[in-house]
């Protein structure tokens, strides 16, 4: 399945009364759900929908600092290619819209961008780590 086909499926799912959809096709797996899970039993989201909304889910406020979180499940890359300089380093200033890393899922790269302007306080993952949906990646001190 290509990206356009996945987006069409997501659009049709969102417009339908269907509450849950799961597609398994070889190595491809897509799970969409409109059901809300209780806080006691969090369920990882394994849909391609967050990839469309990268900037919507990349900021959480936690005790005066901002976190950039993973918009999807995948492998995080902190540099554009092996041996290259990292996108960001602790202490570096970032501006809203700056790419801070990329996440690879199903051989597609999704840029993760900062929603705030500030200084990178902590990088909470290592290069090539497998990350979960909504997992904190960076702490940013807003300026």
Secondary structure as a PSIPRED ss2 file (coil, helix, strand):
# PSIPRED VFORMAT (PSIPRED V4.0)

   1 X C   1.000  0.000  0.000
   2 X C   1.000  0.000  0.000
   3 X H   0.000  1.000  0.000
   4 X H   0.000  1.000  0.000
   5 X H   0.000  1.000  0.000
   6 X H   0.000  1.000  0.000
   7 X H   0.000  1.000  0.000
   8 X H   0.000  1.000  0.000
   9 X H   0.000  1.000  0.000
  10 X H   0.000  1.000  0.000
  11 X H   0.000  1.000  0.000
  12 X H   0.000  1.000  0.000
  13 X H   0.000  1.000  0.000
  14 X H   0.000  1.000  0.000
  15 X H   0.000  1.000  0.000
  16 X C   1.000  0.000  0.000
  17 X C   1.000  0.000  0.000
  18 X C   1.000  0.000  0.000
  19 X C   1.000  0.000  0.000
  20 X E   0.000  0.000  1.000
  21 X E   0.000  0.000  1.000
  22 X E   0.000  0.000  1.000
  23 X E   0.000  0.000  1.000
  24 X E   0.000  0.000  1.000
  25 X E   0.000  0.000  1.000
  26 X C   1.000  0.000  0.000
  27 X C   1.000  0.000  0.000
  28 X E   0.000  0.000  1.000
  29 X E   0.000  0.000  1.000
  30 X E   0.000  0.000  1.000
  31 X E   0.000  0.000  1.000
  32 X E   0.000  0.000  1.000
  33 X E   0.000  0.000  1.000
  34 X C   1.000  0.000  0.000
  35 X C   1.000  0.000  0.000
  36 X C   1.000  0.000  0.000
  37 X C   1.000  0.000  0.000
  38 X C   1.000  0.000  0.000
  39 X H   0.000  1.000  0.000
  40 X H   0.000  1.000  0.000
  41 X H   0.000  1.000  0.000
  42 X C   1.000  0.000  0.000
  43 X C   1.000  0.000  0.000
  44 X C   1.000  0.000  0.000
  45 X C   1.000  0.000  0.000
  46 X C   1.000  0.000  0.000
  47 X C   1.000  0.000  0.000
  48 X C   1.000  0.000  0.000
  49 X H   0.000  1.000  0.000
  50 X H   0.000  1.000  0.000
  51 X H   0.000  1.000  0.000
  52 X H   0.000  1.000  0.000
  53 X C   1.000  0.000  0.000
  54 X C   1.000  0.000  0.000
  55 X H   0.000  1.000  0.000
  56 X H   0.000  1.000  0.000
  57 X H   0.000  1.000  0.000
  58 X C   1.000  0.000  0.000
  59 X C   1.000  0.000  0.000
  60 X E   0.000  0.000  1.000
  61 X E   0.000  0.000  1.000
  62 X E   0.000  0.000  1.000
  63 X C   1.000  0.000  0.000
  64 X C   1.000  0.000  0.000
  65 X E   0.000  0.000  1.000
  66 X E   0.000  0.000  1.000
  67 X E   0.000  0.000  1.000
  68 X E   0.000  0.000  1.000
  69 X E   0.000  0.000  1.000
  70 X C   1.000  0.000  0.000
  71 X C   1.000  0.000  0.000
  72 X C   1.000  0.000  0.000
  73 X C   1.000  0.000  0.000
  74 X E   0.000  0.000  1.000
  75 X E   0.000  0.000  1.000
  76 X E   0.000  0.000  1.000
  77 X E   0.000  0.000  1.000
  78 X C   1.000  0.000  0.000
  79 X E   0.000  0.000  1.000
  80 X C   1.000  0.000  0.000
  81 X C   1.000  0.000  0.000
  82 X C   1.000  0.000  0.000
  83 X C   1.000  0.000  0.000
  84 X C   1.000  0.000  0.000
  85 X C   1.000  0.000  0.000
  86 X E   0.000  0.000  1.000
  87 X C   1.000  0.000  0.000
  88 X C   1.000  0.000  0.000
  89 X C   1.000  0.000  0.000
  90 X C   1.000  0.000  0.000
  91 X C   1.000  0.000  0.000
  92 X C   1.000  0.000  0.000
  93 X E   0.000  0.000  1.000
  94 X E   0.000  0.000  1.000
  95 X C   1.000  0.000  0.000
  96 X C   1.000  0.000  0.000
  97 X C   1.000  0.000  0.000
  98 X C   1.000  0.000  0.000
  99 X E   0.000  0.000  1.000
 100 X E   0.000  0.000  1.000
 101 X E   0.000  0.000  1.000
 102 X E   0.000  0.000  1.000
 103 X E   0.000  0.000  1.000
 104 X E   0.000  0.000  1.000
 105 X E   0.000  0.000  1.000
 106 X C   1.000  0.000  0.000
 107 X C   1.000  0.000  0.000
 108 X E   0.000  0.000  1.000
 109 X E   0.000  0.000  1.000
 110 X E   0.000  0.000  1.000
 111 X E   0.000  0.000  1.000
 112 X E   0.000  0.000  1.000
 113 X E   0.000  0.000  1.000
 114 X C   1.000  0.000  0.000
 115 X C   1.000  0.000  0.000
 116 X C   1.000  0.000  0.000
 117 X C   1.000  0.000  0.000
 118 X E   0.000  0.000  1.000
 119 X E   0.000  0.000  1.000
 120 X E   0.000  0.000  1.000
 121 X E   0.000  0.000  1.000
 122 X E   0.000  0.000  1.000
 123 X E   0.000  0.000  1.000
 124 X C   1.000  0.000  0.000
 125 X C   1.000  0.000  0.000
 126 X C   1.000  0.000  0.000
 127 X C   1.000  0.000  0.000
 128 X C   1.000  0.000  0.000
 129 X C   1.000  0.000  0.000
 130 X E   0.000  0.000  1.000
 131 X E   0.000  0.000  1.000
 132 X C   1.000  0.000  0.000
 133 X C   1.000  0.000  0.000
 134 X C   1.000  0.000  0.000
 135 X C   1.000  0.000  0.000
 136 X E   0.000  0.000  1.000
 137 X E   0.000  0.000  1.000
 138 X E   0.000  0.000  1.000
 139 X E   0.000  0.000  1.000
 140 X E   0.000  0.000  1.000
 141 X E   0.000  0.000  1.000
 142 X E   0.000  0.000  1.000
 143 X C   1.000  0.000  0.000
